[in-house]
Amino acid sequence: MALGVLNGTGESPPGTVVLYEQEENLNTAFSAFKHGSGKDSNIVLSPQPSNSPNDPLNWPLHKKNLTYFIVFVNSILLASIPAPSIAPATFLLAGKLGRSLEDIAKLSGYQLLLCGCFGLVLVLHTPKSDIQLDSLTGIETDFSNIHRPIVSALAHKYGKRPQFLLASLMGVIGTVICIASGEDYNVLLAGRIVQGFGSTAYESLSIAVIGDLFFVHQRSLRTGLTILTLTCLVSLVAIIGGPITEHLGWRYLFIIYLPFSIVGAVAAFLFLPETQFRREVGREDVVPKESIHVPKGTRDRVTGVEEGSSPEKMKHAHVESGGEMKLGEGSTSTAVSTTEEKKTFVHELALFSGVYTETGLFKLFLAPFATLLNLSVVWSILVGGFCIAFYVSLSYILAQIFSVPPYNLNAAQNGYFYVGALIGGLLSGVLGSMLGDLITTKLTKWNNGIYEPEFRIPVLILSALLYAIGWFVFKWRLDNPTPHGYYLAAFCHGCLCAAVTIGSTATSLYILDSYRTSATEVFIVSMTIKNLLFYGFSNFMNDWAADDGPSQVLKTYGIVTMCIMGTSLPIYVLGKVIRRFIMRVGVMEKLAKAYV
């Protein structure tokens, strides 16, 4: 066992890589692989970049960061803002539109059921949904579920850029319809549905883009920030949306939002190039056969080139070699191809860049089913799907709890309640990612520089602790209400948001590092299941809280969540064995071949 991770027998499975070159692993063929530079010179790049100047892994670092920044900002604008913006105005909207809370929730829920079933039957290809069924929020995300399966399959077939551009356009159009709706419920509903299509690509593909652009050691903070946009930033939206609704009216939510969505759409067209790239299956497996030996001191290194440097610089890089060597599978040349022409800025503005797989769309639709045969995937769905569903569904009853005595909060004050979640999410998104990186780095170095994806899991101990505080202290506060008790409740809500962010980041990184070629499918399956849970919750949450009390809801959520988090220990111990078994059976490999 390596630091508690059961090794098993046989060759190393995908995900196990030499990340830090130390004396213990210097005498291996890892010396022939591309490394980082400067302070990262002892890091073996994983996945290994190809020799193409158009490989996103070979892009200059500033171009990678700009691309990520555009996806990050548009994830906020199109995936985070629309859904929860009117959540604090649940009571107000119900009165203005002449709808009961139950009717609005069920209307959203039926849409979720339709879309969830459609996604499962057709494709089961739905990624992260941010559904919040307060007021009309669920309707929007619900119809996006119809689109998400198609978006993900089309992204594999034709690339991610067309999906991002279409989503940006639909977000703008949907907002315009909402502004023009007046107080006509049906027109507003239509606008929310169209607006929902705008969230699909950014919720589905944002984490996959990180895998396209960055190496393993560069992903943690960026993944944490992306998860943050889909968790805690919805709290910021509620904080702002509440006062706007209270003082200006709910239509101004869309009027103020429109110019930002337009700017995001233009930025996507100009600065969001295609990140999809056809690379060899298994190329990122930088663990060679154990029988391969390279004389000590032998090392191919691209010198004078910064990580993420442009292909032009790499063409003139000096390659140092200390002697003859025989490389195993996964070895790569250290020079970027000089025969393939580099795409210009104008070329990258094209809406389509070609076909990335010959596999038919129907097979792409069905491919995610295979991921459910993987126990690690089931675990990630529990931690990254069910636990998030519990947290998000809590928003269904927050207004029901705090709009009545002894709290008596209005729409603006209900929005301010989310300050705790905002702070918790921001701290966990940044500090939690840094802590996770620190733990992973320490464990990797203690493991002689060999990185195991399971080293992403220990940070979930902190997530479990925050879940326990959030659910059970929140329950105690509701059992012992006071006029100002919402302050402690807001703190607990922040703990829950922090736990969700840390847990989602850790599981996303684990899947991304362990099963990179099928990671998008795993995220999609998780979100499809989560969306079906949202539908189920929408049918009974308000009645359950009214009949048994909201503290009973929190108690149930807390117990189930802690049981789910407890499954992380066996996955940490057996995760590598599962990866090796999946490799031998070939489930994920066959799935990966469907996309090349």
N, C-alpha and C positions, 0 to 999 in steps of 0.2 A: 504494500500500500504506500502511495506517495502522499504524505500529509493527510491521510484518511481517505484518499481516493483509491478505490480498488482498481488495480491495474489489469488483472486477468492475464491471459496469454495471447500471443500472436502479435502481428504488426500493429503499429499505432493507428488508431482510428482518426478520421477527419476531426480537426479541432485541436488535437495535440500537436504543438509546434515548439521548436526551440525559439524562444523569444529573446533571451539574453544569453550571449555567448560567454561561457565561463570555461575555466580550465577543464572542468568535468566533461564538457561536450565539445571542446575545441577540435578534437581529433575525429571529426565526423564530416560528412559531406555538406553539413550546414555551412561550412566555411565558404562554399562556392555560391551560396545564395546572396541575393542583394540585401544590403544592410542599410540602416539609417545612417545619418551623419551627425557630426558634432557630439552632443551629449547622448545621442541615440545611436552612436556608432556600433555599440554592442548588441543592438536589436536587429534580429533577422526579420525582414519585412514579411508580413503575412496578411493577406494573400500576396504571393509574388506577382509583380506587375509583368505584363507581356512586353514584347518588343515594339509594340505599335505606338506611334506618337499620339494616337487618338484614344488610347486607353485612359480612362479617367484617373486611374491610379498613377499615371505618368504626368498628369496635368501639374502646372505650377501650383504651389500651395495657395497663393492668393486667388487663383481661379477656383480651386476647390472650395475655399472659404466663402467666396462670393456666391457660388452656386448653392452651398448649404444655407447661407444667410437668406437668400431669396426663398428657398423652401421653408425655412424657419419662420420668416415673417408672414408668408402666405398661409402657413399652417395656423398662425394666430388669427389672421384676417378672415380666412375662409372656413377653418375647421373649429376654431375655439370661440370666436365672437358670436356668430349667428345663433347657435343653439341656446345658450344660457342667457342671452341679452335681456329677455323679458321674463326670466324666471322669478325675480322678486315681485313682479307685477301680476302674479297669478290671480289673486283676489280681485284686483282692479280690472283686469282683462275679462274675467268671468262676468263681472257686472256689466261692463260696457258692451260685451258681445252677447249678453243674455244667455250665457252657458254656465252650467253648474261645473264645479271642479271635477266631479266624477265623470260627467259627460265629456269634458275636454280630455281628461286622462284616457278614457276609453277610446275616444276618437283617435288619439295618438297611438294607443295600444293596438287597435285593430290595424292601423297602417303598419305598425312594427311587425305584427304577426304576418301580414301579407308579404311584406318585404323579406322578413326573415325566412319564411317558408320558400319564397321564390328564390332567395339566394341559396338555400340548401338544396332544393330540387334541381335548380338549373346549374349551379356552380359551386356552392359553398365557398365562395371566394370573397368574403367580406372582412375588411380590416377594421382598424380601430374606430369604433363609433363613439361619439361623444354625447350620446342621446341623453337629454334631460327633459323629462316629460312634464315639467312645470309648464303650464299654459300651452303654447303651441310649439314648444321647443322640440318635442319628440317627433312631431309630424315632419319637420324638416329632415332630421337625421334618418327618419324612417324611410322616406323615399330614396334617400341616398343609398340605402342598403340595396335597392334594386340595381342601382348603377354600379356599386362597388365591385360586385363579382365580375361584371363585364369590364370595368376599368382595369382590374388586375390582370385579367386574361389578355386584354388588348395591349397592356403594357409589356407583357412578355412577348407578344407577337410583333408589335409595331413600335415599341419603345415607350418611355415614360413621358417624354416631352409633350406629345399630342394630348395625353390625358391631363397633364397639368394645365395646358393652355385652355382646353375645353372647360375644365373645372373653374378656372379663373373667369372665363366668359359667362358661365352659367351663374356664378355668384353675383356678378354685376347685374345681369338681367333679372334674377330673382329679387334683388334688393329694389330695383326700379318698380317691379310689380307690387311689392309690399308698400312702397311709398304711395303708389297710385290707388291703393285699395280703399282708402277712406276708412270706414268702419264696416265694410262689407266682409263678412267672415269668409265667404267662399273665395273671394279674390285674394284675401290675405293668405288663405290656405294654399292657393295655387302658387303665390309668391314664395311661401315657405318651402313648398315642394321643390320648385325650381332652384331656390337658394340652397336646398339640401344637396343637389347635384354638385354644387361648387365645393363641398367639403370632401367629396369622395376620394379624389386622387391624393390630396394632401394628407388625409388620414390613412390611406391605404399604403402609400409608397414612400412616405417621408423617411421612415427608418431604413427601408431598403436602399434609398439614395445614399445614406451614410455608409452602407456596405459597399456601394459602388465606388465611392470616392476615397475612403480612408482605410488605413491599415488597422489591424487589431488594436495596437497600442494607442491609436488616436481616437477611438470611437466612444469611450465611456462618457466624457463630459458632453459631447455633442448629442449622444443618445439621451442622456439625462435632460438636457435642455429641450430636446424635441418632445420627450414625454411630458416635460413641464408645460409645454404649450397646450397639451391635450388634457391636462389635469388641473393644475393650480391656476392657470391663467383664466380659466372660466370663472374663477372667483373674482378676479379683477373686473371682468365684464359685468358680473352681477353687481359689484360695488358701484360701478359707473352707471350701469343701466337703471338701477333703482332710483337715484335722484333725478335722472333725466325723465323717467316716466312720471315721477311724482310732480315735477315742476313744469315740464314742457309737454308731456303727453307721449304715449308710446310710439307714435309715428316718427318722432324725432330720433328715435333709436336708429331707424333706417336712413333718415336724411343725413345725419352726422356720419354714419358709417359709409355711405356711398362713395365719397371721394377717395377714401382709403382703399376701398376694394378696387377702384379704377386704377390707382397708382400701383397696387399689387399686381394687377393683370398686365399692365404695361411692362413692369419690371420682369415678370416671368417671361414675356415674349423676348425681351432684349438680353436678359442675363441668366436664363435657365436653359442651358444646352442639354442635349441628350446625354444621359449618364449610363444608359444601357450599353453593354459591350459584349460581343460574343467571344468568350474565352474558353479555353479547353477545360472540360470537366476534370477536377482533380488537380488543376494547376496550383491551387492554393495550398495543396498538401505538401508542406515543406519538410515532412519527416521522412527521410530516406530509409532504405532497407538497412537492417542492422549490420549486414555483412559488408557493406560498403565502407571502405577506409580511405581517408585522405591523410597524407603525412602531416604531422603536427607543424603548424606554422604556415601551412598552405592556405591561402585565402584569396578568393577573387573579390575585389571590392571596387565599386565605382567611386573614385576619389575626385574631390573638387566639385562635387555635385550635391546640393542640398536636397533633402527629402522633399519631393514634390516639384523638383526643378523641371524646367521646360525641356522637351526632347532636343531642342537645339543645343543646349548645354551638355546634354548627355551624349550627344554625338561625338563631342570632343573630349569626353571624360577619359582619364587614364586608367587602364585596367592593370592591377598588380597581380602577379601570379608567382607563387613560390615553388612551383614544380608541377610535375604531371599529376593528373588526378583522373579518377573514374567516377562519374556521377551517376546517381541512381535516378529513379523516377521523380519528376518534379523539379529537376535541375533546369536552370534557365540561363540564357546568355545575359551578360550584363550590359549589353549595348542595345539601344533603341533602334529599331529598324529604320534604315535610311531610304528604303525603297517605297514605303507607303507615304503618300502625301498627307501632310498635316492639314486638317480642316481650318479654314479661315473663319473669322467672326461672321462674315456674311453667310458662309455655308452653314454655320451652326444656327442661323435664324430660320432655317427650313422647318416647316411644320412636321415633316416626316423624314426620317433618315434611313429607311429601309426596313426589311423584315429580319427579325432576330431569331426566329425559329421556324422550321418547316412543319412543326406539329400543328394539327388542326385545332381550331378554337374549341371544339367540343371536348377534345382530350384535355386541353388546358383548363376548361371549366371543371372537369372531373378530377384532375390531378390532386387537389388538396385533400381528398378523401384518404389518400395513402398516408398522409402525415399523422392521422389519428391512430395508426398502428404503432406509433412510437410512444412509449411510456413517458419519456421526457417531454414530449409535446403535450400530452395529457396534463402533466404537472404544470407546465407553463400556462396552460389554459386555466387551470384552477387558480394559480397565483395571480396571473396577469389578466384573467377574464372575470372569474367569479368574484374575487375580492374587490375589483374595481366596480363591478356591477352593484355590489352591496353599497359601496361608498356613494356612487352616483345616484342610486335609487333613494338614498337618504334625502336628496333634494326634493323628492316628491312631497315629503311631509314637513319640511322645515317651516314653510309658510303656515302650514296648518298648526304647527306647534307654537310659533312665536307671534302670530297675529292675534292671539286671544290672551285673556288674562292668565297669569299675572304679568305677561311681558308686553302685550299690546303694541307690537311693532307695526309701523306702516311700511309701504313699499320701499322707501328709501332706507329705512332702518333695517329691513330684511336684507337689503343689498349690502349694508355695512357689516352685517353678520359674517360675510364671507371674507373679511379682512384676515381672520385667523387662518383660513385655508390658504389665502394668498401668501402670507408670510411663511407658513409651514411648507408650502410647495416650493417657494423660491429658495428657501434655505436647503431643503432636501435636494432640489434639482441641481444645485451647485455644490454645496458641501457634501451631500450624500454621494454624488458622483466622484468627488475627490477622495472621499473615504473609501469608496469601492475600489478605486484605482490603487490607492495605497495598500489596501489589503491584498488585492490581486498581485501587485508588484512584489510585495514581501513574500507571499506564498510561492510565486514563480521563482524568485531568487533562492529561497530555501529549497526549492525542488530542482536545484542545479540549473536554473535558467530555462527549464521546460515548463511551458504554459499549458495548463489544463483549463478548459472552459468552466469546469466545476469551481474554480477559484473565484468565480463571480458570485457564488451562492452565499458565502458566510455573511455578507453584509445584510442578508435577509433577517439576521438576528435582530438588528436595529429596527427593521421594518416591523417585525412581529411585536417588539416592545412598544412601538408607537401605536400599532393597532390595538394592543391591550389597553393602553392608556385612553386612546380615543373612544373606543366602544364602551368600556366599562365605567370610566369616570363620567362620560357623557350620560350614561344610564343613571348613575347615582345622582347627578345633578337634576335630571328630569323627575326622579323620584322624590327629590327634596327641593321643589321650586321656590325661588325668591324673585322679586321684581327685577333684580339685576343679575340673575343667574345666567343670563345669556353670555356674559363675559367668559365664564369658565366653559360654557358650551362651545363658544367660538374657538377657545384654545384647543378643546378636544377635537373640534372639526379640523383645525390646523394640523393636529397630530395625525388624523386620518389621512389628510391630503399628503402629508410628508411620507407616511407609510406607503400609500399608493404609488407615489412617485419613485421612491427607492425600490419598491418591489417590482414595479413595471420596468424600470431601467435595468435591474439585475437580470430579470427573466428575458427581456428583449436581447440583451447582450449575450446571454448564454445561448439562446437560439441562433443568433446571428453568427456567433463564433463556432458553434457546434455543427450547424446545418445551414451554412450560408446559402447554398444554391436553392434551398427550398424554404428559406426563412420567411419570405413574403407570404407563402401559402399558410405557414403556421400562424402568422399574425392574422391572416384573413379568417381562418377557422375559429380562432379565439374570439374575434370580434363578431362573427356570425352567432356563435353561441351566446355571447354577452348580449347581443341585441334581442335574441329570443327571451333571455332572462328579463330584459327590460319590459318586454311585452307582458310577460307573466306578472311581474311586479306591478305594472300599471293597473291590473285588474283588481288587485286586492290591497295595495299598500295603504291607501287612505282609509279604507274600511277597517283594516287590521289595526292601524294606529288608533282609530276611533273606538274600536271595541275593546282591545286589550291594553291600550295605552302605548305611547311611542317608546317608553322604556323597555317594554317587552320586545319590540322590534330590534332595538339596539342590543339587547341581551342575546337574542337569537343570532344576529349578525356576528357578534363578537365571538360566540362559542364556535360557530361554523368557521369563521376566519382563522381562529387559532388552530383548529384541527387541520385546515388546509395548509397553513404555514408549517405545521409539524411534518408534512410530507417532504419538506426541503432536505431534511437530514438524509433519508435513504437515497434521494436523488444525488446528493453530494457524494455519497459513498459509492453508489452503483452507476452513476452517470456515465463513466468511461466504459464500463462493461456494456451498458445499453448502446452506446455509440458504436462499439466494436461489433455487437450483435447486429445492429442495423446495417453496418457496413457489409458484414458477411451475407446477410439476407439480401441486401441490395435494394431495399425499398426506396431509400432516399436517393440512391444512385440512379435508379430507373426514373425516379421523378425528375432528377436533375437533367437527365438526358432528354427529357421531353422539351426542355427549354433551350437546347442548343442545336 
